[in-house]
Each structure stands twice: as C-alpha cells, then as structure tokens.
C-alpha cells in the first residue's frame, strides 16, 4: 500500500493525525486461507465468511479489532459511513482474533454500488474490556469515538477493497 493511501486510510478512521500514525503491531488478514493484500480489490464472495486475523504484539497485552466500511451505501455519497462490520475485543497479543471475544458478529460486505474499502483497525487496550455497550446500529458508527470512549490506542491497520458481484444475465433466447 502506498504511503499516501495508507495515510488517508489512517486519517479517516483514526482522526486527526497531527502525529503521523505508524503501525507498531503486525496484523495479517486471511479469507479461506488466502492472505489478503492491502489495497487489493476482492469480490464480495471472497470475503463472505469471517476472516482469520493474526496479530503480533506481546501475549501480556490485549487488543480490539474493528472492521468498518466507510463507503456505504455509495462511495460517492457515503451517507451511512461508517458501517461497522465486526468487533472483537480482548485478543491476546501474538495470537489470532478467534482467541478474543466476538463483541459484534461478522457481517460480510455486500456492496450494491461501486467499490467499498474494508478497513481493519487494531487497537491496544489498557485492560480487559467488559460491559461495553453494543452500538445502536451498524450504520453511522464512528471508530474514532468508539476508541476514545474505551481508551483504545491504534496500533495496526489493514484494508482491502470489495466490489459487488455482477449478476448473471438471463438468456432471453
């Protein structure tokens, strides 16, 4: 991912970047045993099931993973941004997100218009997260506000683009 694209993605979900964000914890995203490449385009069918996410970091630290779509319903008019697709909390460092607590179940992207960015933000927790409130809606979520409310610090970022599946035309012959 180019540094300009990375900076724009980071600014979008992390907020004011008066100090440039540099990831400090490694994160890899896999769908169906295929490692996803930052900035690449994928069809919705390729990301239909919950991903396997591996993270670095210390086993003594806990992390939260948030997946958002900032382009809903239309990248040219994202009136529902951000749509939160997944939240996993209390992930031990050096493990997979499956070791954490799935706070908000994975909701597969299904863009109807255009190409949508799917952004994974990994946050370091100050301690165990218990008793957090579920968002009232998946739409109009604000990852930056969620992080601020729960004292989460961004430490990792990954993203890929998801394009809608083209419908097959019926043969009218």
Secondary structure, DSSP 8 states (H G I E B T S, - for coil): --HHHHHHHHHHHH---SS-----S-EEEEETTEE--TT-EEEGGGG-S--EEEE-S-TT-EEEEEEEETT-SBTTB-TT--EEEEEEEEEETTSBGGGSEEEE-------SSSEEEEEEEEEE-SS---S----S-STT--HHHHHHHTT-EEEEEEEEEEE----------
